[in-house]
Amino acid sequence: MEKTLEVKGMTCGHCEKAVKGALEELNGVKSANVHLEQNTVDVSYDEANVSEKEMKEAIEEQGYDVV
């Protein structure tokens, strides 16, 4: 499954690594590609193992807002 999440507050490479790392630590997330300019993250995941809510919570725990 593929999903694009809109994330507010990402401004630099550290932000990109924090969001990507938080998502990729979740069981079921195959990949996360952060696009700083668009404030989006493309996530490839297995919906049987991880929910959109869990992904949003992981990003919010890093200090960013998911729209």
C-alpha positions as CSV (number, residue, x, y, z in Angstrom):
1,M,0.0,0.0,0.0
2,E,1.2,3.5,-0.8
3,K,0.2,6.7,1.1
4,T,1.4,10.3,0.9
5,L,1.2,12.2,4.2
6,E,1.4,15.9,4.5
7,V,3.8,16.9,7.3
8,K,4.2,20.5,8.6
9,G,7.3,21.7,10.3
10,M,10.0,19.9,8.3
11,T,12.8,22.4,7.3
12,C,16.1,20.6,7.0
13,G,18.0,17.3,6.6
14,H,17.7,16.6,10.3
15,C,13.9,16.8,10.0
16,E,14.0,14.5,7.0
17,K,16.0,11.9,8.9
18,A,13.8,12.1,12.0
19,V,10.6,11.6,10.1
20,K,12.1,8.9,7.8
21,G,13.7,7.1,10.8
22,A,10.5,7.2,12.9
23,L,8.4,5.7,10.1
24,E,11.0,3.0,9.1
25,E,11.2,1.8,12.7
26,L,7.5,0.8,12.6
27,N,6.8,-2.8,11.8
28,G,5.1,-3.0,8.4
29,V,6.7,0.2,6.9
30,K,8.7,-0.8,3.8
31,S,10.0,2.6,2.9
32,A,9.5,6.3,3.6
33,N,10.6,9.0,1.1
34,V,10.6,12.6,2.5
35,H,10.1,15.6,0.2
36,L,11.0,18.7,2.1
37,E,10.0,21.2,-0.6
38,Q,6.5,19.7,-0.8
39,N,6.2,19.0,2.9
40,T,5.2,15.4,2.1
41,V,6.3,11.9,2.9
42,D,5.5,9.0,0.5
43,V,5.2,5.8,2.6
44,S,5.1,2.3,1.3
45,Y,3.7,-0.1,3.9
46,D,1.8,-3.3,4.7
47,E,-1.6,-2.3,6.0
48,A,-1.9,-5.7,7.8
49,N,1.0,-4.6,10.1
50,V,0.7,-0.9,10.5
51,S,-2.1,1.7,10.4
52,E,-2.1,5.2,9.1
53,K,-2.9,6.3,12.7
54,E,0.3,4.6,14.0
55,M,2.4,6.3,11.2
56,K,0.9,9.7,12.1
57,E,1.6,9.2,15.8
58,A,5.3,8.2,15.0
59,I,5.7,11.5,13.1
60,E,4.0,13.6,15.8
61,E,6.3,12.1,18.4
62,Q,9.2,13.6,16.5
63,G,7.6,17.0,16.9
64,Y,5.9,17.5,13.5
65,D,2.3,17.9,12.5
66,V,0.5,15.6,10.1
67,V,-2.2,17.3,8.2
